[in-house]
Amino acid sequence: MNHPHKLIIVDGIPGSGKSTLSEMISKELTKQEIKNIFYHELTEKHPLFIYDCKFITFKDHSEAEYYFNRVVELFNRFVELHKNESEVIIIESILFQDTLSFAYNMGMDRLKIKALFNLLVDILSRLNPILIYIYQLDVRRNWEMIGKIRGVEWIPSLHTQEGLDEAERDWKPNQEFIKSLIEEWEIPKLIIENKDYLWEQYTERTKEFLEVNSLMSDSIS
């Protein structure tokens, strides 16, 4: 069976629950015998990650240009790979957190990031995507919770006030910039404003959103 939307994008800042939500979507699609491919952020040899270069700063024009062109190349190749397949594709983190947010944190010019976003929108349109974006209303609390869940060894600075100050300072404007891009993207989208971590409610809203967009039936228990 062919589905109207061949790509489900799940995104948000680090630790916002993207992987958990994406895994749920993949399992529910499988329950309904809908073939799907889930590209977890940690998928080995992820087709949308750049492995052949370590970047220092995108204030360096040559680095920024290489990154920009390589991202466009990888996304084009990804769409060509999947456009004729019957499976629904699920990607988490890679479009916003690991591509555009990364460019933001590396100092790329905002207009250049927006130009990259517009190119990626055009490329991904061939898969008729839908988007689920988890927006953290309290960025600092988000990082505090990540630190507690993942432990001191993950990012030790998240267990200090200075480290939390830095995480909030870096990611709050980053998230606002990304959200401004998302709001311009005219595709079916669900923005989950996460304040109270009501994951059962967010899961049900996600299922309803997928049902409305003909990717699930209402028979899921």
Contacts in CASP RR format, 6 or more apart in sequence:
PFRMAT RR
TARGET T0000
AUTHOR 0000-0000-0000
METHOD contacts of the structure
MODEL  1
MNHPHKLIIVDGIPGSGKSTLSEMISKELTKQEIKNIFYHELTEKHPLFI
YDCKFITFKDHSEAEYYFNRVVELFNRFVELHKNESEVIIIESILFQDTL
SFAYNMGMDRLKIKALFNLLVDILSRLNPILIYIYQLDVRRNWEMIGKIR
GVEWIPSLHTQEGLDEAERDWKPNQEFIKSLIEEWEIPKLIIENKDYLWE
QYTERTKEFLEVNSLMSDSIS
1 34 0 8 1.000
1 86 0 8 1.000
2 86 0 8 1.000
3 34 0 8 1.000
3 88 0 8 1.000
3 214 0 8 1.000
3 215 0 8 1.000
4 128 0 8 1.000
4 213 0 8 1.000
4 214 0 8 1.000
4 215 0 8 1.000
5 88 0 8 1.000
5 127 0 8 1.000
5 128 0 8 1.000
5 129 0 8 1.000
5 130 0 8 1.000
5 188 0 8 1.000
5 213 0 8 1.000
5 214 0 8 1.000
5 215 0 8 1.000
6 82 0 8 1.000
6 83 0 8 1.000
6 85 0 8 1.000
6 87 0 8 1.000
6 88 0 8 1.000
6 89 0 8 1.000
6 127 0 8 1.000
6 128 0 8 1.000
6 129 0 8 1.000
7 82 0 8 1.000
7 88 0 8 1.000
7 89 0 8 1.000
7 90 0 8 1.000
7 91 0 8 1.000
7 124 0 8 1.000
7 127 0 8 1.000
7 128 0 8 1.000
7 129 0 8 1.000
7 130 0 8 1.000
8 22 0 8 1.000
8 25 0 8 1.000
8 88 0 8 1.000
8 89 0 8 1.000
8 90 0 8 1.000
8 91 0 8 1.000
8 129 0 8 1.000
8 130 0 8 1.000
8 132 0 8 1.000
8 210 0 8 1.000
8 215 0 8 1.000
9 91 0 8 1.000
9 92 0 8 1.000
9 95 0 8 1.000
9 124 0 8 1.000
9 129 0 8 1.000
9 130 0 8 1.000
9 131 0 8 1.000
9 132 0 8 1.000
10 18 0 8 1.000
10 21 0 8 1.000
10 22 0 8 1.000
10 25 0 8 1.000
10 90 0 8 1.000
10 91 0 8 1.000
10 92 0 8 1.000
10 93 0 8 1.000
10 131 0 8 1.000
10 132 0 8 1.000
10 133 0 8 1.000
10 134 0 8 1.000
11 18 0 8 1.000
11 92 0 8 1.000
11 93 0 8 1.000
11 94 0 8 1.000
11 95 0 8 1.000
11 96 0 8 1.000
11 97 0 8 1.000
11 131 0 8 1.000
11 132 0 8 1.000
11 133 0 8 1.000
11 134 0 8 1.000
12 18 0 8 1.000
12 93 0 8 1.000
12 96 0 8 1.000
12 97 0 8 1.000
12 133 0 8 1.000
12 134 0 8 1.000
12 135 0 8 1.000
12 136 0 8 1.000
12 175 0 8 1.000
12 178 0 8 1.000
13 97 0 8 1.000
13 101 0 8 1.000
13 134 0 8 1.000
13 136 0 8 1.000
13 139 0 8 1.000
13 142 0 8 1.000
13 171 0 8 1.000
13 174 0 8 1.000
13 175 0 8 1.000
14 97 0 8 1.000
14 146 0 8 1.000
14 171 0 8 1.000
15 142 0 8 1.000
15 145 0 8 1.000
15 146 0 8 1.000
16 134 0 8 1.000
16 136 0 8 1.000
16 142 0 8 1.000
16 194 0 8 1.000
17 134 0 8 1.000
18 41 0 8 1.000
18 92 0 8 1.000
18 93 0 8 1.000
18 97 0 8 1.000
18 134 0 8 1.000
19 40 0 8 1.000
19 41 0 8 1.000
19 92 0 8 1.000
19 93 0 8 1.000
20 199 0 8 1.000
21 92 0 8 1.000
21 132 0 8 1.000
21 134 0 8 1.000
21 202 0 8 1.000
21 203 0 8 1.000
21 206 0 8 1.000
22 38 0 8 1.000
22 40 0 8 1.000
22 90 0 8 1.000
22 92 0 8 1.000
23 38 0 8 1.000
23 40 0 8 1.000
24 203 0 8 1.000
24 206 0 8 1.000
25 36 0 8 1.000
25 38 0 8 1.000
25 90 0 8 1.000
25 206 0 8 1.000
25 210 0 8 1.000
26 36 0 8 1.000
26 38 0 8 1.000
26 90 0 8 1.000
28 207 0 8 1.000
28 210 0 8 1.000
28 216 0 8 1.000
28 220 0 8 1.000
29 35 0 8 1.000
29 36 0 8 1.000
29 88 0 8 1.000
29 90 0 8 1.000
29 215 0 8 1.000
29 216 0 8 1.000
30 36 0 8 1.000
31 220 0 8 1.000
32 216 0 8 1.000
32 217 0 8 1.000
32 219 0 8 1.000
32 220 0 8 1.000
34 88 0 8 1.000
34 215 0 8 1.000
34 216 0 8 1.000
35 86 0 8 1.000
35 87 0 8 1.000
35 88 0 8 1.000
36 87 0 8 1.000
36 88 0 8 1.000
36 89 0 8 1.000
36 90 0 8 1.000
37 82 0 8 1.000
37 87 0 8 1.000
37 88 0 8 1.000
37 89 0 8 1.000
37 90 0 8 1.000
38 90 0 8 1.000
38 92 0 8 1.000
39 46 0 8 1.000
39 47 0 8 1.000
39 48 0 8 1.000
39 89 0 8 1.000
39 90 0 8 1.000
39 91 0 8 1.000
39 92 0 8 1.000
39 94 0 8 1.000
40 92 0 8 1.000
41 92 0 8 1.000
41 93 0 8 1.000
41 94 0 8 1.000
41 97 0 8 1.000
41 98 0 8 1.000
45 51 0 8 1.000
46 94 0 8 1.000
47 74 0 8 1.000
47 77 0 8 1.000
47 78 0 8 1.000
47 81 0 8 1.000
48 74 0 8 1.000
48 75 0 8 1.000
48 78 0 8 1.000
48 91 0 8 1.000
48 94 0 8 1.000
48 98 0 8 1.000
48 99 0 8 1.000
49 74 0 8 1.000
49 94 0 8 1.000
49 98 0 8 1.000
50 67 0 8 1.000
50 70 0 8 1.000
50 71 0 8 1.000
50 74 0 8 1.000
53 66 0 8 1.000
53 67 0 8 1.000
53 70 0 8 1.000
55 63 0 8 1.000
55 67 0 8 1.000
55 106 0 8 1.000
56 63 0 8 1.000
57 63 0 8 1.000
57 106 0 8 1.000
57 107 0 8 1.000
58 64 0 8 1.000
58 67 0 8 1.000
58 103 0 8 1.000
58 106 0 8 1.000
58 107 0 8 1.000
58 108 0 8 1.000
58 109 0 8 1.000
59 107 0 8 1.000
59 108 0 8 1.000
64 103 0 8 1.000
64 108 0 8 1.000
64 109 0 8 1.000
64 112 0 8 1.000
67 103 0 8 1.000
67 106 0 8 1.000
67 108 0 8 1.000
68 112 0 8 1.000
68 116 0 8 1.000
71 99 0 8 1.000
71 116 0 8 1.000
71 120 0 8 1.000
72 116 0 8 1.000
72 119 0 8 1.000
72 120 0 8 1.000
72 123 0 8 1.000
75 120 0 8 1.000
75 123 0 8 1.000
75 124 0 8 1.000
76 123 0 8 1.000
79 123 0 8 1.000
79 124 0 8 1.000
79 126 0 8 1.000
79 127 0 8 1.000
82 89 0 8 1.000
82 127 0 8 1.000
83 126 0 8 1.000
83 127 0 8 1.000
88 215 0 8 1.000
89 127 0 8 1.000
95 120 0 8 1.000
95 124 0 8 1.000
96 133 0 8 1.000
96 178 0 8 1.000
96 182 0 8 1.000
99 116 0 8 1.000
99 120 0 8 1.000
100 113 0 8 1.000
100 116 0 8 1.000
100 117 0 8 1.000
100 178 0 8 1.000
100 181 0 8 1.000
101 174 0 8 1.000
101 175 0 8 1.000
101 178 0 8 1.000
103 112 0 8 1.000
103 113 0 8 1.000
103 116 0 8 1.000
104 110 0 8 1.000
104 113 0 8 1.000
104 174 0 8 1.000
104 177 0 8 1.000
104 178 0 8 1.000
105 170 0 8 1.000
105 174 0 8 1.000
110 177 0 8 1.000
113 177 0 8 1.000
114 181 0 8 1.000
117 181 0 8 1.000
121 185 0 8 1.000
129 187 0 8 1.000
130 187 0 8 1.000
130 188 0 8 1.000
130 189 0 8 1.000
130 190 0 8 1.000
130 209 0 8 1.000
130 210 0 8 1.000
130 213 0 8 1.000
130 215 0 8 1.000
131 182 0 8 1.000
131 185 0 8 1.000
131 187 0 8 1.000
131 188 0 8 1.000
131 189 0 8 1.000
131 190 0 8 1.000
132 189 0 8 1.000
132 190 0 8 1.000
132 192 0 8 1.000
132 206 0 8 1.000
132 209 0 8 1.000
133 179 0 8 1.000
133 182 0 8 1.000
133 189 0 8 1.000
133 190 0 8 1.000
133 191 0 8 1.000
133 192 0 8 1.000
134 192 0 8 1.000
134 194 0 8 1.000
134 202 0 8 1.000
135 175 0 8 1.000
135 179 0 8 1.000
135 191 0 8 1.000
135 192 0 8 1.000
135 193 0 8 1.000
135 194 0 8 1.000
136 142 0 8 1.000
136 175 0 8 1.000
136 194 0 8 1.000
137 193 0 8 1.000
137 194 0 8 1.000
137 195 0 8 1.000
138 195 0 8 1.000
139 167 0 8 1.000
139 168 0 8 1.000
139 171 0 8 1.000
139 172 0 8 1.000
139 175 0 8 1.000
140 164 0 8 1.000
140 167 0 8 1.000
140 168 0 8 1.000
142 194 0 8 1.000
143 158 0 8 1.000
143 164 0 8 1.000
143 167 0 8 1.000
143 168 0 8 1.000
143 171 0 8 1.000
144 158 0 8 1.000
144 164 0 8 1.000
145 197 0 8 1.000
146 154 0 8 1.000
146 155 0 8 1.000
146 158 0 8 1.000
147 154 0 8 1.000
147 155 0 8 1.000
147 158 0 8 1.000
147 159 0 8 1.000
151 159 0 8 1.000
152 159 0 8 1.000
157 163 0 8 1.000
157 164 0 8 1.000
157 166 0 8 1.000
157 167 0 8 1.000
158 164 0 8 1.000
158 167 0 8 1.000
179 191 0 8 1.000
182 189 0 8 1.000
182 191 0 8 1.000
188 209 0 8 1.000
188 212 0 8 1.000
188 213 0 8 1.000
190 205 0 8 1.000
190 206 0 8 1.000
190 209 0 8 1.000
192 202 0 8 1.000
192 205 0 8 1.000
192 206 0 8 1.000
194 202 0 8 1.000
207 216 0 8 1.000
207 220 0 8 1.000
210 216 0 8 1.000
211 217 0 8 1.000
211 218 0 8 1.000
END
